[in-house]
């Protein structure tokens, strides 16, 4: 099962606002480049919120291929279905990454873009990805290590409290550190590892970090003895740093590209 953020209307709107930023668009391109999709392939999109990744995959593989996406958030699925409506070769279903509703050896490729860090049972999700891929199939996983966040904030003590509370928004805020072991144990062969650095050196409302501020405030308020005033003071401080030219934000996203072996395990 998945953990952390609950996608009510407010969280859905905040998340959608992040997905349309140039930062997140570039992150999707980074993963798609690694996956190297080909026309006519069948692709599994684990966690299809809000449909942008599925649509971009569908445009690469063309109508001779197929993109199958799953998500556990009905509001996000509604957004994804609306966004992908013009592409008949996209199939979007309600589903959990630990119980993928598709047959064995159905796909040539699969991706999980910042999904597995929200899944409580990652080995089960990896087993499902392995099961549904054909021999030789590619699996691209990209997740954040939230210890890598660097953010200039005037009140460092409050900043540390806010980020500590934010870490609870996902099941494993440090998942990339164990992905190599988990992928190997699931039967995958790791082909490539790299890092996508999301860097915002100035405050700009159209950036990932600027949109992340509101998402964090909405999540941490009331948690770990963080009041609404605390959360607002933190957000105001970060934005004030931007107003005087002292804004700085960096966050690492770690990509693993793995394949399902073409030969049975000994």
Wavefront OBJ file of the C-alpha trace (Angstrom):
o trace
v 0.000 0.000 0.000
v 1.025 3.600 -0.483
v 1.617 6.163 2.263
v 1.908 9.875 2.894
v 0.137 12.592 0.945
v -3.609 12.230 0.556
v -4.781 13.723 -2.719
v -7.803 15.743 -1.730
v -8.785 18.633 -3.992
v -6.268 21.032 -2.414
v -3.324 18.606 -2.604
v -4.301 17.637 -6.150
v -4.266 21.271 -7.297
v -0.913 21.930 -5.608
v 0.614 18.801 -7.123
v -0.711 19.640 -10.583
v 0.812 23.124 -10.283
v 4.209 21.482 -9.696
v 3.854 19.087 -12.630
v 3.491 21.916 -15.149
v 6.730 23.668 -14.111
v 9.740 23.541 -16.464
v 11.671 21.728 -13.702
v 9.321 18.763 -13.594
v 8.948 18.731 -17.372
v 12.740 18.386 -17.614
v 12.684 15.600 -15.023
v 10.189 13.628 -17.106
v 12.427 14.090 -20.134
v 15.424 12.829 -18.154
v 13.625 9.575 -17.344
v 12.234 9.135 -20.864
v 15.673 9.578 -22.366
v 16.988 6.796 -20.114
v 14.082 4.474 -20.943
v 14.673 4.941 -24.704
v 11.201 3.901 -25.834
v 10.681 2.677 -29.389
v 7.644 2.876 -31.684
v 5.142 0.082 -31.117
v 6.261 -0.861 -27.594
v 3.953 -1.635 -24.679
v 4.748 0.435 -21.580
v 3.624 0.275 -17.952
v 3.401 3.660 -16.192
v 3.336 3.067 -12.429
v 1.760 6.078 -10.743
v 0.358 7.967 -13.712
v -0.441 11.262 -11.902
v -1.621 13.459 -13.624
v -1.174 11.818 -17.042
v 1.666 13.905 -18.469
v 4.180 11.047 -18.431
v 1.712 8.638 -20.032
v 0.906 11.140 -22.787
v 4.576 11.788 -23.549
v 5.276 8.043 -23.656
v 2.307 7.528 -25.963
v 3.603 10.175 -28.344
v 6.954 8.354 -28.568
v 5.623 4.836 -29.121
v 2.765 5.913 -31.404
v -0.646 4.373 -31.896
v 0.892 1.002 -32.755
v 2.044 0.766 -29.149
v 0.233 0.875 -25.812
v 0.668 2.761 -22.539
v -0.990 1.274 -19.459
v -1.013 3.476 -16.375
v -2.211 2.859 -12.838
v -2.734 5.094 -9.816
v -4.409 4.852 -6.410
v -5.726 8.432 -6.451
v -9.124 8.850 -8.078
v -8.740 12.667 -8.364
v -5.412 12.219 -10.133
v -6.819 9.470 -12.367
v -9.593 11.834 -13.408
v -7.008 14.448 -14.376
v -4.917 11.856 -16.209
v -7.875 10.478 -18.157
v -8.867 13.969 -19.217
v -5.328 14.822 -20.281
v -4.902 11.572 -22.250
v -8.390 11.387 -23.751
v -7.227 12.055 -27.321
v -4.803 9.097 -27.286
v -6.823 5.901 -27.610
v -3.768 3.705 -27.076
v -3.521 4.793 -23.404
v -5.298 2.635 -20.811
v -5.507 4.154 -17.306
v -6.805 2.121 -14.372
v -7.171 2.380 -10.630
v -4.488 0.137 -9.179
v -1.751 -0.314 -6.606
v 1.910 -0.774 -7.523
v 1.953 -3.904 -5.344
v -0.983 -5.460 -7.261
v -0.644 -4.464 -10.905
v -3.847 -5.358 -12.829
v -2.084 -6.678 -15.951
v -0.874 -10.154 -17.033
v 2.623 -11.607 -16.838
v 5.186 -10.529 -19.463
v 2.858 -7.882 -20.875
v 5.275 -4.952 -21.283
v 8.499 -4.022 -23.031
v 9.243 -1.234 -20.561
v 7.999 0.250 -17.299
v 8.644 3.335 -15.233
v 8.074 4.558 -11.687
v 8.778 8.289 -11.438
v 8.886 9.354 -7.782
v 6.413 6.600 -6.907
v 8.247 3.902 -4.972
v 9.239 6.247 -2.139
v 5.505 6.364 -1.317
v 5.023 2.585 -1.353
v 5.248 0.753 1.979
v 6.105 -2.612 0.419
v 8.726 -1.781 -2.222
v 9.826 -5.420 -2.717
v 6.228 -6.321 -3.627
v 6.059 -3.445 -6.125
v 9.366 -4.472 -7.704
v 8.156 -8.070 -7.931
v 5.084 -6.857 -9.815
v 7.182 -4.797 -12.214
v 9.400 -7.824 -12.803
v 6.383 -10.096 -13.350
v 4.708 -7.839 -15.896
v 7.858 -7.143 -17.940
v 8.923 -9.363 -20.805
v 12.441 -10.861 -20.726
v 14.795 -8.056 -21.693
v 12.250 -5.458 -20.586
v 13.518 -2.148 -19.193
v 12.499 -0.593 -15.884
v 13.324 3.042 -15.046
v 12.954 4.101 -11.412
v 13.484 7.658 -10.216
v 13.138 8.669 -6.570
v 14.262 11.479 -4.271
v 16.591 11.211 -1.306
v 15.098 13.932 0.884
v 18.349 14.244 2.832
v 19.793 15.832 -0.321
v 17.595 18.919 -0.043
v 19.467 22.215 0.301
v 17.240 25.212 0.954
v 18.226 28.604 2.286
v 15.947 29.614 5.160
v 16.562 32.399 7.700
v 15.318 30.429 10.731
v 17.387 27.253 10.553
v 15.861 25.647 13.651
v 12.322 26.096 12.321
v 13.452 24.958 8.875
v 14.835 21.705 10.278
v 11.599 21.062 12.189
v 9.499 21.650 9.067
v 11.623 19.375 6.891
v 11.655 16.658 9.557
v 7.844 16.741 9.584
v 7.766 16.773 5.765
v 9.813 13.563 5.661
v 6.743 11.711 6.928
v 4.905 12.513 3.677
v 6.395 9.385 2.075
v 7.050 5.834 3.230
v 10.828 6.014 2.746
v 12.394 9.473 2.295
v 15.807 7.863 1.699
v 14.808 5.075 -0.716
v 17.492 5.633 -3.410
v 20.162 4.409 -0.983
v 18.663 0.915 -1.000
v 17.340 0.721 -4.577
v 20.356 -1.146 -5.966
v 19.947 -3.913 -3.405
v 16.165 -4.056 -3.793
v 16.255 -4.165 -7.589
v 18.889 -6.897 -7.582
v 16.966 -8.976 -5.044
v 13.870 -8.662 -7.241
v 15.808 -10.252 -10.112
v 16.685 -7.154 -12.132
v 20.064 -6.390 -13.641
v 21.105 -2.760 -13.152
v 22.305 -1.157 -16.369
v 22.707 2.496 -15.467
v 22.567 4.903 -12.510
v 22.536 8.687 -12.647
v 21.284 11.755 -10.805
v 18.965 14.557 -11.877
v 19.685 17.684 -9.857
v 16.724 20.012 -9.577
v 18.347 23.398 -8.962
v 16.520 26.681 -8.381
v 19.110 29.406 -7.636
v 16.473 32.172 -7.612
v 12.907 32.406 -6.374
v 10.468 32.114 -9.256
v 6.785 31.217 -8.775
v 7.002 28.957 -11.841
v 9.639 26.645 -10.326
v 9.321 23.321 -8.532
v 10.600 24.652 -5.213
v 8.259 27.651 -5.198
v 5.273 25.352 -5.752
v 6.648 22.879 -3.191
v 6.408 25.514 -0.442
v 2.599 25.460 -0.434
v 2.494 21.653 -0.580
v 4.793 21.421 2.444
v 2.809 24.014 4.414
v -0.415 22.136 3.760
v 1.101 18.847 4.881
v 3.127 19.804 7.973
v 0.592 22.115 9.610
v -0.559 20.363 12.778
v 2.146 17.690 12.633
v 5.089 17.324 14.999
v 3.845 20.311 17.023
v 4.100 22.589 13.993
v 1.356 25.200 14.144
v -0.150 27.037 11.195
v 1.833 30.085 12.343
v 5.068 28.068 12.362
v 4.417 26.770 8.856
v 3.519 30.236 7.563
v 6.590 31.794 9.197
v 8.784 29.187 7.521
v 7.232 29.808 4.096
v 7.452 33.592 4.511
v 11.114 33.334 5.501
v 12.014 31.252 2.455
v 10.197 33.676 0.164
v 11.822 36.709 1.814
v 15.223 35.172 1.059
v 14.178 35.159 -2.569
v 13.061 38.781 -2.432
v 16.529 39.944 -1.322
v 18.463 37.756 -3.764
v 19.413 35.030 -1.270
v 17.224 32.199 -2.527
v 18.825 28.773 -3.034
v 17.244 25.352 -3.571
v 18.683 22.025 -4.737
v 17.306 18.477 -4.611
v 18.692 15.203 -5.983
v 16.578 12.693 -7.902
v 18.292 9.324 -8.410
v 17.616 7.271 -11.545
v 18.118 3.509 -11.819
v 17.674 1.781 -15.162
v 17.357 -1.990 -14.812
v 16.423 -4.880 -17.096
v 14.689 -8.186 -16.660
v 17.181 -10.883 -17.685
v 16.516 -12.775 -20.883
v 17.684 -16.004 -19.218
v 16.159 -17.701 -16.144
v 17.946 -17.198 -12.835
v 20.145 -20.191 -11.920
l 1 2 3 4 5 6 7 8 9 10 11 12 13 14 15 16 17 18 19 20 21 22 23 24 25 26 27 28 29 30 31 32 33 34 35 36 37 38 39 40 41 42 43 44 45 46 47 48 49 50 51 52 53 54 55 56 57 58 59 60 61 62 63 64 65 66 67 68 69 70 71 72 73 74 75 76 77 78 79 80 81 82 83 84 85 86 87 88 89 90 91 92 93 94 95 96 97 98 99 100 101 102 103 104 105 106 107 108 109 110 111 112 113 114 115 116 117 118 119 120 121 122 123 124 125 126 127 128 129 130 131 132 133 134 135 136 137 138 139 140 141 142 143 144 145 146 147 148 149 150 151 152 153 154 155 156 157 158 159 160 161 162 163 164 165 166 167 168 169 170 171 172 173 174 175 176 177 178 179 180 181 182 183 184 185 186 187 188 189 190 191 192 193 194 195 196 197 198 199 200 201 202 203 204 205 206 207 208 209 210 211 212 213 214 215 216 217 218 219 220 221 222 223 224 225 226 227 228 229 230 231 232 233 234 235 236 237 238 239 240 241 242 243 244 245 246 247 248 249 250 251 252 253 254 255 256 257 258 259 260 261 262 263 264 265 266
